[in-house]
Amino acid sequence: MTRLLQAVLGTFLVFSIAVGDEPAKTAASVKVGDKAPVFKFKDQTGKTIDLAELFAKGPVLVRLTCGCSGCDKELAYFQEIDAAYKKAGLTSVAIFKEADDKVAKYAADKKINMLYGVDTKGTSWKVFQTQKMPSNILIGKGGEIIHIAEGCDTTGFLAKKVSERIAKTLETTAVDVQKKVVEKQK
């Protein structure tokens, strides 16, 4: 009886491992060349912003971010990107995952001048089909995704590459945001 029970349990275990629960299928991430998803969010003043209206006017850099130490260290580079290319037609949007009051204080402390919003539910991450923090999505005029840079890089190298891609999109001279931030920190 014991051997029969062991055989049955062993067979069940092997079958369970072989078949098992299939992993949950996740949506494929958006890719360069895809049409940007359309969504709306509330900005820092409470105004509803329609992403489609922004990219109808010109390129948009969407930064899905938070106030963690890594994203905090990267912020200076992305503020430089915003300052460098705003007059050339870029709209920079930072969407934070923290609560409004925390982000408002953070934005005041960091003197954030770019457009930003709060998305505590993570809807923006779902819309862009990413779980990576931060995610930077460059959307061209008309809505095509033209560059994606994900992950945290506190050295400014990633921001420098994003800056170069923005300059190419806007047909202007690239600004070395990495160098500018380092110079300001001296």
Stockholm file with secondary structure:
# STOCKHOLM 1.0

chainA/1-186         MTRLLQAVLGTFLVFSIAVGDEPAKTAASVKVGDKAPVFKFKDQTGKTIDLAELFAKGPVLVRLTCGCSGCDKELAYFQEIDAAYKKAGLTSVAIFKEADDKVAKYAADKKINMLYGVDTKGTSWKVFQTQKMPSNILIGKGGEIIHIAEGCDTTGFLAKKVSERIAKTLETTAVDVQKKVVEKQK
#=GR chainA/1-186 SS CHHHHHHHHHHHHHHHHHHCCCCCCCCCCCCTTSBCCCCEEEBTTSCEEEHHHHHHHSCEEEEEECCSHHHHHHHHHHHHHHHHHTTTTCEEEEEESSCHHHHHHHHHHHTCCSEEEECTTCHHHHHTTCCCSSEEEEECTTSBEEEEEESCCTTSHHHHHHHHHHHHHHTSCCCCHHHHHHHHHC
#=GC SS_cons         CHHHHHHHHHHHHHHHHHHCCCCCCCCCCCCTTSBCCCCEEEBTTSCEEEHHHHHHHSCEEEEEECCSHHHHHHHHHHHHHHHHHTTTTCEEEEEESSCHHHHHHHHHHHTCCSEEEECTTCHHHHHTTCCCSSEEEEECTTSBEEEEEESCCTTSHHHHHHHHHHHHHHTSCCCCHHHHHHHHHC
//
